[in-house]
Amino acid sequence: MTEPSSDPSSYVRVREKGSRDVSYPPLPDPLPVSVYDNHCHLEIEDGEGLPLDEHLERAASVGVVGVVQASGDIESSRWAAWAAASHRRVLAAVAIHPNEAPAYAAEGRLDEAIAVIDELAAQPRVRAIGETGLDFFRTAEDGRPAQFESFEAHIALAKKHGIAMQIHDRDAHDAVLETLRRVGAPEKTVFHCFSGDADMARIAAARGYWLSFAGNVTFKNAQNLRDALAVAPRERILVETDAPFLTPTPLRGRPNAPYLVPVTVRFMADELGMPLDELCAQLAANTLEVYGSFDD
């Protein structure tokens, strides 16, 4: 965790470069109808790094006219709220990530952290609580009680503020679905970077949840995601980058950014056998239904 700063705009995280090609890919062909990236992390500097304004300009040039900046701790939530208040192409989602919840709990600060999220969620351009949920891949069993406590508190915040919720679900499908059933899901619930299969997609859609597909739907080993996309109602699908992560094939391994959304959208259109302009229009309409207008 990073200690809070009095200047949210100065916050930045740096992604480990390793041996990857850290140059940004070239711009793809523009989309015929404008869409939105409904989940990204532009506070994370990857490769050469891009200023927020440059991210937004590159995205707009290829038809990606807005982004939802997601969060995972106090600092990134404050940054997201600042970015949304300062840039008309940005809306914010604020939350304590499930993998951060045990650390806050161990320090006796989980209630304090959730109180910060509550305060930020009242801002007019904060349109979602996220990302929250459960992660049984990175957090051991002793950290799970804090994850459940945090998840349920975030569900309550989404309901209190009447805004959407973006779910992080990793190796925890059954537990996430059961928690949502038990406590009651917010009216607008989104499975960010949907990672289930066709059966889970059917359950989620039947309950009125949205499924957001990221660049990993293009990965060779992700047939489960393509199967889920095939059965998901068109009015329940969204697209995201999760930038700087999950760069779509054939650019996998290089930094991801909102301007690469067209790569994933074209892949989705091909998989669905759907005209590209129709899919773009549907994705845009779905995004605005969940988060509201970027112009407000």
C-alpha positions as CSV (number, residue, x, y, z in Angstrom):
1,M,0.0,0.0,0.0
2,T,1.1,3.6,-0.7
3,E,0.5,6.3,1.9
4,P,-2.0,8.9,0.8
5,S,-0.8,12.0,-0.9
6,S,-2.3,15.5,-0.7
7,D,-1.9,15.8,-4.5
8,P,-3.8,12.9,-6.2
9,S,-2.6,14.0,-9.6
10,S,1.0,13.2,-8.7
11,Y,0.3,9.5,-8.0
12,V,1.9,7.0,-10.3
13,R,2.7,3.3,-10.2
14,V,5.4,1.7,-12.3
15,R,4.9,-1.8,-13.8
16,E,7.9,-4.1,-13.8
17,K,9.4,-4.2,-17.3
18,G,11.4,-7.4,-17.2
19,S,12.5,-8.6,-20.6
20,R,9.2,-7.5,-22.4
21,D,9.1,-5.3,-25.4
22,V,7.9,-2.2,-23.6
23,S,7.3,0.0,-26.7
24,Y,3.7,0.9,-27.4
25,P,2.1,-0.7,-30.5
26,P,1.1,1.4,-33.5
27,L,-2.4,2.8,-33.7
28,P,-5.0,0.3,-35.1
29,D,-7.6,1.3,-37.7
30,P,-10.3,3.5,-36.3
31,L,-13.7,2.0,-35.4
32,P,-16.7,3.0,-37.5
33,V,-18.7,3.8,-34.4
34,S,-17.3,5.2,-31.2
35,V,-17.0,3.0,-28.1
36,Y,-15.6,3.2,-24.6
37,D,-13.0,1.3,-22.5
38,N,-15.0,0.4,-19.4
39,H,-12.0,-0.6,-17.2
40,C,-8.4,0.6,-17.3
41,H,-5.6,1.6,-14.9
42,L,-3.9,4.6,-16.5
43,E,-2.1,5.5,-13.2
44,I,0.2,2.6,-13.9
45,E,3.2,3.6,-16.0
46,D,4.3,0.8,-18.4
47,G,7.2,0.9,-20.8
48,E,8.0,4.4,-21.9
49,G,4.8,5.6,-20.2
50,L,2.2,8.0,-21.5
51,P,0.6,11.0,-19.9
52,L,-3.1,10.7,-19.3
53,D,-3.9,13.4,-21.9
54,E,-1.9,11.4,-24.5
55,H,-3.7,8.2,-23.6
56,L,-7.0,9.9,-24.1
57,E,-6.0,11.6,-27.4
58,R,-4.7,8.4,-28.9
59,A,-7.9,6.6,-27.9
60,A,-10.2,9.2,-29.3
61,S,-8.2,9.1,-32.6
62,V,-9.3,5.5,-33.2
63,G,-12.9,5.9,-31.9
64,V,-12.5,5.1,-28.2
65,V,-14.1,8.3,-26.8
66,G,-14.1,7.6,-23.1
67,V,-12.6,5.4,-20.3
68,V,-13.6,4.2,-16.9
69,Q,-10.6,4.5,-14.7
70,A,-10.6,1.7,-12.1
71,S,-8.9,1.5,-8.7
72,G,-7.5,-0.8,-6.1
73,D,-6.5,1.2,-3.0
74,I,-6.9,4.6,-1.4
75,E,-4.3,6.3,-3.6
76,S,-5.4,4.9,-6.9
77,S,-9.0,5.7,-6.0
78,R,-8.2,9.3,-5.2
79,W,-6.3,9.5,-8.5
80,A,-9.3,8.1,-10.4
81,A,-11.6,10.6,-8.8
82,W,-9.2,13.4,-9.7
83,A,-8.8,12.2,-13.3
84,A,-12.6,12.0,-13.8
85,A,-13.1,15.4,-12.3
86,S,-10.4,16.9,-14.5
87,H,-11.0,15.1,-17.9
88,R,-14.4,14.9,-19.6
89,R,-13.4,11.6,-21.3
90,V,-12.9,9.9,-17.9
91,L,-15.3,8.4,-15.4
92,A,-14.0,6.8,-12.2
93,A,-14.5,3.6,-10.3
94,V,-13.2,3.5,-6.7
95,A,-12.5,0.6,-4.4
96,I,-10.1,-1.5,-2.3
97,H,-9.0,-4.4,-4.4
98,P,-9.6,-7.8,-2.9
99,N,-5.9,-8.5,-2.7
100,E,-5.3,-5.3,-0.8
101,A,-8.1,-5.9,1.7
102,P,-6.2,-8.3,3.9
103,A,-3.2,-5.9,4.1
104,Y,-5.5,-3.0,5.2
105,A,-7.2,-5.4,7.7
106,A,-3.9,-6.5,9.1
107,E,-3.0,-2.9,9.8
108,G,-6.5,-2.3,11.4
109,R,-7.3,0.2,8.5
110,L,-9.9,-1.6,6.5
111,D,-12.8,0.3,7.9
112,E,-10.9,3.6,7.4
113,A,-10.1,2.6,3.8
114,I,-13.7,1.8,3.0
115,A,-14.8,5.1,4.6
116,V,-12.5,6.9,2.1
117,I,-14.1,5.0,-0.8
118,D,-17.5,6.0,0.6
119,E,-16.5,9.6,0.5
120,L,-15.1,9.4,-3.0
121,A,-18.1,7.6,-4.3
122,A,-20.3,10.7,-3.6
123,Q,-18.5,12.6,-6.3
124,P,-20.6,13.1,-9.4
125,R,-18.1,11.6,-11.9
126,V,-17.4,8.6,-9.8
127,R,-19.8,6.2,-11.4
128,A,-18.8,2.8,-10.0
129,I,-17.4,0.9,-7.1
130,G,-14.5,-1.2,-8.4
131,E,-12.7,-3.2,-8.6
132,T,-13.9,-5.3,-5.7
133,G,-14.7,-8.9,-5.3
134,L,-12.8,-12.1,-4.4
135,D,-9.4,-13.5,-5.5
136,F,-8.5,-17.0,-4.4
137,F,-5.5,-17.1,-6.6
138,R,-3.2,-14.5,-5.0
139,T,-4.7,-14.5,-1.5
140,A,-4.4,-17.5,0.8
141,E,-7.2,-18.8,3.0
142,D,-6.2,-16.7,6.0
143,G,-6.8,-13.5,4.0
144,R,-10.2,-14.5,2.7
145,P,-12.3,-13.3,5.7
146,A,-11.0,-9.8,5.0
147,Q,-11.8,-10.2,1.3
148,F,-15.4,-11.2,2.1
149,E,-15.8,-8.3,4.6
150,S,-14.5,-5.8,2.1
151,F,-16.6,-7.2,-0.8
152,E,-19.8,-7.0,1.2
153,A,-18.9,-3.5,2.3
154,H,-18.3,-2.4,-1.3
155,I,-21.6,-4.0,-2.4
156,A,-23.3,-1.9,0.2
157,L,-21.6,1.3,-1.0
158,A,-22.7,0.7,-4.6
159,K,-26.2,0.4,-3.4
160,K,-26.0,3.4,-1.1
161,H,-24.7,5.7,-3.9
162,G,-26.8,4.2,-6.6
163,I,-23.8,3.5,-8.9
164,A,-22.4,0.4,-10.7
165,M,-20.1,-2.2,-9.3
166,Q,-17.1,-3.7,-11.1
167,I,-16.2,-7.2,-9.8
168,H,-12.7,-8.7,-9.7
169,D,-13.2,-12.5,-9.7
170,R,-10.2,-14.8,-9.9
171,D,-10.6,-18.5,-9.1
172,A,-13.6,-17.6,-7.0
173,H,-16.6,-17.9,-9.4
174,D,-18.9,-19.8,-7.0
175,A,-18.1,-17.7,-4.0
176,V,-18.7,-14.5,-5.9
177,L,-22.0,-15.6,-7.3
178,E,-23.1,-16.9,-3.9
179,T,-22.1,-13.7,-2.2
180,L,-24.1,-11.6,-4.7
181,R,-27.1,-13.9,-4.3
182,R,-26.9,-13.9,-0.5
183,V,-26.5,-10.1,0.1
184,G,-28.1,-8.9,-3.1
185,A,-26.2,-7.5,-6.0
186,P,-26.3,-3.8,-6.9
187,E,-28.7,-3.0,-9.8
188,K,-25.7,-2.5,-12.2
189,T,-23.2,-5.3,-11.6
190,V,-20.3,-5.8,-14.0
191,F,-17.9,-8.8,-14.1
192,H,-14.7,-7.0,-15.1
193,C,-12.4,-9.1,-17.3
194,F,-15.0,-11.9,-17.3
195,S,-13.1,-15.1,-16.6
196,G,-15.8,-17.7,-16.4
197,D,-17.2,-20.1,-19.0
198,A,-20.5,-20.4,-20.9
199,D,-22.4,-21.8,-18.0
200,M,-21.3,-18.9,-15.7
201,A,-22.1,-16.4,-18.5
202,R,-25.7,-17.8,-18.7
203,I,-26.1,-17.5,-14.9
204,A,-24.7,-14.0,-14.8
205,A,-26.9,-12.8,-17.7
206,A,-30.0,-14.4,-16.2
207,R,-29.4,-12.4,-13.0
208,G,-29.0,-9.2,-15.0
209,Y,-25.2,-8.8,-14.7
210,W,-23.0,-7.4,-17.4
211,L,-19.9,-9.3,-18.8
212,S,-16.9,-7.2,-19.7
213,F,-14.4,-8.8,-22.1
214,A,-10.8,-7.8,-22.2
215,G,-7.9,-8.6,-24.6
216,N,-7.5,-12.1,-23.1
217,V,-10.6,-13.2,-25.1
218,T,-8.1,-13.2,-28.1
219,F,-5.6,-15.5,-26.3
220,K,-5.2,-19.0,-27.8
221,N,-5.9,-20.7,-24.5
222,A,-9.0,-18.8,-23.7
223,Q,-11.7,-20.8,-25.5
224,N,-13.8,-20.6,-22.3
225,L,-14.1,-16.8,-22.8
226,R,-15.0,-17.1,-26.4
227,D,-17.7,-19.7,-25.4
228,A,-19.0,-17.2,-22.8
229,L,-19.1,-14.4,-25.4
230,A,-21.0,-16.6,-27.8
231,V,-23.9,-17.2,-25.3
232,A,-23.9,-13.8,-23.6
233,P,-26.9,-11.6,-24.6
234,R,-25.6,-8.7,-26.8
235,E,-27.2,-6.1,-24.4
236,R,-25.1,-7.5,-21.5
237,I,-21.6,-7.3,-23.0
238,L,-18.9,-4.7,-22.5
239,V,-15.3,-4.2,-23.7
240,E,-12.3,-3.2,-21.7
241,T,-8.5,-3.2,-21.8
242,D,-7.6,-3.6,-18.2
243,A,-4.6,-1.5,-19.4
244,P,-1.7,-1.8,-19.1
245,F,-2.4,-5.5,-18.7
246,L,-3.9,-8.1,-21.1
247,T,-2.8,-6.7,-24.4
248,P,-4.7,-8.5,-27.2
249,T,-3.1,-11.0,-29.6
250,P,-1.0,-10.4,-31.7
251,L,0.5,-7.6,-29.5
252,R,0.5,-9.7,-26.3
253,G,3.4,-8.8,-23.9
254,R,3.6,-5.1,-25.0
255,P,2.0,-2.3,-23.0
256,N,-1.8,-2.1,-23.4
257,A,-3.7,1.1,-23.6
258,P,-7.3,2.3,-24.4
259,Y,-6.4,3.0,-28.0
260,L,-6.0,-0.8,-28.5
261,V,-9.7,-1.5,-27.8
262,P,-10.4,-1.7,-31.6
263,V,-8.2,-4.8,-31.8
264,T,-10.4,-6.6,-29.2
265,V,-13.7,-5.3,-30.7
266,R,-12.8,-6.5,-34.2
267,F,-12.0,-9.9,-32.8
268,M,-15.3,-10.0,-30.9
269,A,-17.2,-9.0,-34.0
270,D,-15.6,-11.8,-36.0
271,E,-16.3,-14.3,-33.2
272,L,-20.0,-13.3,-33.1
273,G,-20.4,-13.0,-36.8
274,M,-21.7,-9.5,-36.2
275,P,-21.2,-6.4,-38.3
276,L,-18.5,-4.3,-36.7
277,D,-20.6,-1.1,-36.7
278,E,-23.5,-2.9,-35.0
279,L,-21.3,-4.3,-32.3
280,C,-19.7,-1.0,-31.7
281,A,-23.1,0.7,-31.3
282,Q,-24.3,-2.0,-28.9
283,L,-21.1,-1.8,-26.8
284,A,-21.4,2.0,-26.6
285,A,-25.1,1.8,-25.6
286,N,-24.4,-0.8,-23.0
287,T,-21.6,1.3,-21.5
288,L,-23.7,4.4,-21.2
289,E,-26.5,2.3,-19.6
290,V,-24.2,1.1,-16.9
291,Y,-22.2,4.3,-16.2
292,G,-24.3,7.2,-17.5
293,S,-23.1,10.0,-19.8
294,F,-19.5,11.1,-20.0
295,D,-20.8,14.6,-20.7
296,D,-22.6,15.1,-17.3
